[in-house]
Amino acid sequence: MGLKNIPAVDEILAQKPVTKLIEKYNREFVVQLVRRTLDQQRKEIRASGQSLERAQILKEVVGKLGRLAEEASQGTLVRVINATGVVLHTNLGRAPLGNRALHYMQEMAGTYNNLEMDLERGERGSRYTHVEALLQELTGAEAALVVNNNAAAVLLGLSTLAASREVIVSRGQLVEIGGAFRIPEVMKLSGAKLVEVGTTNKTYIADFRNAITDQTGLLFAAHTSNYKIIGFTEEVTLEELVALGEETSLPVMQDLGSGILLSPSGWGLEEEPTVQACIKAGVDVVTFSGDKLLGGPQAGIIVGRKHLIDAMKKNQLTRALRVDKLTIAALEGTLIEFLAGDPENNIPVIAMLARTEELLQQQAEELHARITSSIGNHKRVELIELIPLEDMVGGGAYPTHKIRGYGVEIKFKGISLEEVARKLRQTEPAVVTRRQEDRLTISVRTLLNDDAQTIAKLLAEVLSVK
């Protein structure tokens, strides 16, 4: 075997291409790469039984190091062009942030800031004050608190208001939040005792009333934003639940899931309960996500009665669930856009949902022209066609609702659709598309900035690779 011909680490480090790598990268980083490459070389020699010359091994190892260093020094998160038409695509990071949030977050990330300092008094302050006043003004709530996601918001609310006590909830609302996180399991973790009432498809206010005991701590409602029960159904209204809470002196907590601040009726979507409407209806605590229909960063937002929110702030769990300066900066920028800006144009998620059919068709025509110019004459392209599409909100919102949109459909020949889709996922930036039967489909609704131009260019590159 040629194991005796494998060069020493120091010999490889002395090679000129490797010394240049050491100048560019951390020395210990390069040393580890060398050792890893040599280990791999030993395995290959043992497996093949080949006897290689020392100079050949040296050349192979040094030749690999530059590429390995480049790969190892890159993060695994990469930019992806969302061509699926699913606006809140959970696998693709949900809501892209608006410019105001991005700029504010970048500025706060690169400097010191007053995260927990009251500059007026020169004393320690609260990190929550930066967004609380904005949330109060936007929702009409008495107080607000932000934690790291909506599951955490629900957990904190239940832990604070109903630990070791009973929480009454309709069987039809025992939802799975996502990723196998279920309301009953979150409730169990909080220390609250779940009391299910009604049936999967029918629950009445009398079911809630009859379940109340001296052990009851909370009446709970979960907005079914990620599924719908259709047909022979009956559900307790928010107004009925609030009235029962007032009558029995029990707080009412509602998990909105995909909380929304603007009425979506003008976007071709069904009405959803806004956070403001829930607060106005008298709900004591409302929880919702920051990175869904709000269009901000991942966060769990809690708004409601001041004495209940204050109790949550004192819960020791709050520290474990608290958000950092970047989340607060991004959320503050997003909320300011709602309060004083133009969210329908400047918050990407809202802009995508509010886009008119006429504009989408125009954008699809432009994309069609770009793709036709780029690959229209390619031997592997059989058809490029502008088509109407059905897009989706995604992110657990509007599960049965389709939004009319437009896009471009491409049919290939001499190459499988799966191969084209796979190659597009490996480009820089990556492109994730839809596939309908034997055709690749690109929806324009979820494209950003210069994505259309980039897609046309990447399609040409993918088809040129043998």
N, C-alpha and C positions, 0 to 999 in steps of 0.2 A: 504493500500500500504506500501511498504518497504522503502519509501523515507527517513523516519526519521532514518533509519539504515545506510544511506550513510555516510561514514567517512569523516572527515574534511581533507582539503588539508595538513595541518601540520602533521596530524596523518599518512598519506600516506608517506610524505617526511621523516618521522622518521623510516620507515621500512628499514631494512638492505639492501635488493636488490636495493632500491631506492637511498639510500645514496651512494651506489657504482656507480649508474648512475650519480649522482651529481659530483662525483670525475672524471668521464670520460667525462661528457658533461658540458656545461654551466648551472648553477643553474636555471636561469630564463627560459631556454629552457625546462628543466625538469618540472618546475612548470607549464608552459603552457600546457605541455603534460598531466599532472595530471588533470588540470582543464578541458581540452578537454575530457579526458577519463571519468571523473565524469559526465560531461554533457551528454555524450553518454549513460552512465549507467542510468541516470535519465529517458531519453527518452525510453530506453528499458523497464524499470520497469513500466512506465506509459502505454506503448503499451501492455505489457503482463498482467498487473494487478497482477503480482506475488509479494509475500512478502518474500524477501530474508533476511537471517540473516546477521548481520553486518560483522561477520568473513568471510562469504562467499563472500560478496561484496568486502571486503578488499583484499581477496586472488585473485579474478578475476581481479581487477584493477591493482594490483601490477604485476600480471602475464602478463598483456598486455603491460606494460610500456617498458620493455626491447626491445620487437619487434618493438613497435611504435617509440622508440628513434632511433633504427637502421635504420628504413625506412625513418624517417623524416630527418636524418642527411646525407642521400645519395643524390647526384645530380640526376636529371632526364635524363641527357645524359648518355648513356651506350654504351659500345663497341658492334658493330654488325659485324658479319661475312657476307660479301656480297657473296652469292653463286648464284646470279642471272645471271651472265655473262654480266650485264650492267655496263660498266666501270665507266662512270660518272653518278652515280645514285643520282639524286637530293635529293631524300628522305633520302639517307644515307650519306649526307654530301659531295657529289661529290668527289673531288680528295684527296686521302690520301697523306700526305706530305712525301717527301724523307728524309733520315737520316740527310743529311747535313742541310736541312731547320729545322728539328726537334731539332737537337743539338744546332744550332745557336739561335733558338727562345728560347729554354730553358735557355741557358746561359744569353741571354739578359733580359729574364723575371726575373731572380733571382738576378740581380745586377743593379746598376746604369749604365748608358751608355751615349754615346755622341749623343743622338737622335737629339738634336737641339743645339749642341755646336761645334764650330770649335776649335779643340784642338790646332791647330797650332797657331792661333791668340789669343786664350783664349776668344773668343767672341761668341755671339749667332750665330748659323748657321741655316740651313734649314734641316728639316727632309727628304726632297725629294732627297737630294744629295746622300744619301746612295744607292739609286737604279737608279738614273737618268743616271749616267755614264754607268752602266751595260746595261741599256735599249738602250742607244745610240749606244753602241758597238755592241749589238746583233741585232738591227733592222736597223741600218744605219740612224736613225732619228737625227735631229738637237737637239731635246730636248724631255723631258718626264715628266710626272706627274702621280701620283697614287692617286686614291680615293677609296671609300669603296666598290663599285661594278660597273659593266659595265653600269647599268642603270644610276647610278650617273655620270659616265664618259660622257655618251651621254647628260644627262641633263646639266652638266657643260659646255660642248662644245657648245651646242645650246644657252645656256644662255649668254655665253661670245661673241660668234661670230654672233648671229642673233637675239638677243632680240628685239622685236618690228619690226622685218624685216621678209621678206618672205624666206622660205626654200623650195626649189623644190625637190620633191622625187617621184619616180615611184610608182604607185598604187600597183604594184606587190611586193613592198618591205615594205609595211606598216605592219610590223610584230608585233606579240605579243611576248615580250621578255620572258614572263613566269609569272605565278602567277597573271594574268590579267593586267600586266604592258605592255602597248602598246605604240609603237612609236608615234602615234598621240597624246596620252595623255601626254607622256613625253614632246613632243614638245610644247603642249599647256601650260604645267606647266612652261616651260622655258621662256615663253613670245614670242616665235617665232610664225610666222604665216605659217601654213602648206599650201603648194600649191601642189596638187596631179596632176600628168601628166600621160598620157598613159592609158592603161587598165590593168586589173589584169594579163593578160597573154602576153600582147604585149606593149612594150614601146620603142620608138626610140629617138635618140639624138635630132631629130627635135622637139620632144615634150618638151624637156628641153629648147632648144633654144627659142622656141616660147613663153614660159612662163616667160622668163626673163624680168623684168621691173626695173625701177629705185629704187624700193623697195626691190629688191632681195638682200639677204645678204649671202646666202650659197647654194651650191649644195650638196645634201645629198644622200649617197648610204648605204643601209643596206644589208649585205651579208645574204642571206636566208639560214642560217645554220640549222634552226630547221624545215624547210619544203621545199618541192620541187614542182614546177609547171611543169608538164610533158605533152608533146604533142605539140600543136600549140602555140609556145612561141617565144618571142623575147625580149631581154633585152639589155640595153645600157652597153657597156663594160667600164671597169674602164679607159682604155686609152682614149676612146671617151669623157668621162666625164672630165678627167683631161685636155684634149686639149681644151674643151669648157671653163673650168675654167680659163685657161691661156689666152684664147682669150678675155674673158669678165672681167678679173681681179676679179673673184669670187673664194673664197676658196672652196675646195672640202673636205668634211668630210665623212669618211667611218666607219660604225659600223661593225666590223668583228664578233662580238659575241664571238664565240669560237676561239680566236686567236691562231695560231700555229706558232712555230719557226722552226720546222723541216718538211721536205717533208715526207708525210705519204705513199708515193707510195710503199715503200719497206715493208709496213705492211699489204699489201692486201687491202688498202683503196684507194678511188679515190683521185686525187689531190685536195687539198684545197689551196686557196690563202694564202701564208705565210705573216706574218706582214712585213718581209723584202721586199717581192715582191711588196706589196702595196706602201711602202715608195719609192721604186725604180721606180715605175710607176708614181710617182709625186703627190700622194695624200697628201694633206696638213695636215690633222689630221686623225689618225686612233685610234679607241677605241676597246678594247677587254677585256675579262675576265682573271683573274689570276688563277681561280680554275677549269678551264675546260681543254682544250688541252695543256695549259702551265703546268698543274700539280702542281700548287702552292696554296697559300691561297686565300680566297675570296678577290678580289680586282678588281677595274676598272682601266685599264692601258690606258693612253693617250700618244701617241707619234706623233711627227710631226715637223712642222716649229717652230723655236725658238720664233719668235715674237708672234705667236698665242698661244703657250704654256705659254709664259710669261704673256700674257693677262689673261689666265685662272688662273694662280697662284695669280693674284691680285684680282680676283673676290671674293667678300665676301662669296659667296656660298662655296668656297673651304674649308673654315674652318669648315663648318658644315658637309662636306663630307670627311674630312681628315682621314687618317688611323693612327692606333696607332703603338707603337714600336714593338708589337708582329707580326703584319702583315708585317711591313717593314723587320723585321728580317727573317721571313719565306720566303718572296718574294726574299730578297737578297740571301739567301741560295739557293733557287731554281734557280735563274738567274746565280749564280756562277757555279752551276752544269751544266747548258747549256754552259757556256763560257769555263770552265776549267775542267769539269768532264766528266761523262759518263751517259748522261740522259737516254739512251735506256736501261740501267741496273739499274740506281739509282733513277730515278723518277718513282714511282709506276705506274702512269697512262700511261706513255710512255712505260714502260717495259711490261705492260699488252697488249698494242696494238701491240707492236713489237714482241711479243712471237710467235715463229714458230709453225706450226701445229704439227710437230714432237714432240716438247717439250710439247705442250698441251696434246697430246695423251699419252705421257709418264707419265705426272702428273695425268691424268685421270686413267691410269692403276694402279698407286700407290694408288690413292684414292679408287678405286674399291677394291683393295686388303685389305685396311684398314677397309672399311665398311663391306666387306664380313667376315673378321675375327671377327669384333665386333658384327654384328647382323645377319650374314648369316644363322644361325641355329635357329633364333627366330621364334616362332610359328606365329607371326603376319607379317612376311616378306615372300612374295610370289616370288619376283624377284629382283635381283640386276644386272644391266646390264650397261656396258660401251657403250656410244653412241656418235655419232657426233652431234654437236649442232650449232645453229646460234646465236652468241652473238651480242651485240650492243654496240656502242660507248656511247650513252646516252648524257645527259646534253645539249640537243638541237643541237647536232652535228650529221651529217650524218643520217638524219631521216629515209631514205629509205634503208640504206646500212646494210647488215648483214655480220658479220665476222665469218668465219668457225672456230668452236672451238670443244671442247670435254668435256664430263662430265659423270656423273653417274646417272642412273635413277633407282628409287626404287618403286616397287608396293607392297602395304600392303594388308593385309586381316584381318578382324575382328576389324578394327579400321579405321575411316574415314580419308581421306587425309587431310581434313581441320583441324581435331583435331591434327594430327601430326605436320602440319605446324604451328598451333597456339602454341603448346607446345614448338616447336623449337624457336619461337619468344620470349618465356618467359624464356629461359635458360640463363646462364651466362658464356660466352657472348651469346647474342641473335644470332640466325641464320635466315637469310631471303633467301628463296629458290625460284625456279620457280616451277610451276605446269603445266604439260601438260596432258590433259585429266584426267586419274585416277592415274597418277604417279607423284611422287616428283622428281624433277630434280635439280642436283647440277652441276653448271658450274665451271670448275677449273680456268678459265681465271682470275677471280676476287678474287681468294683466296690469302691470304698473309701468309708468314712465316709458322707457324705450324697449320694453319687453317684446313688442311685435317685431321690431327690427332685429333684435337679438335672436328670436326664434327662427326667423327666415335664414339668418346666417348659420345658425347651428344645424338646421336641417340639411343645408348644403354640405356642411362638414361631415355630418353623420353618413350621408349617402355617398360621400367620396371615399370613405374608409372601406377597404376591402375586407 
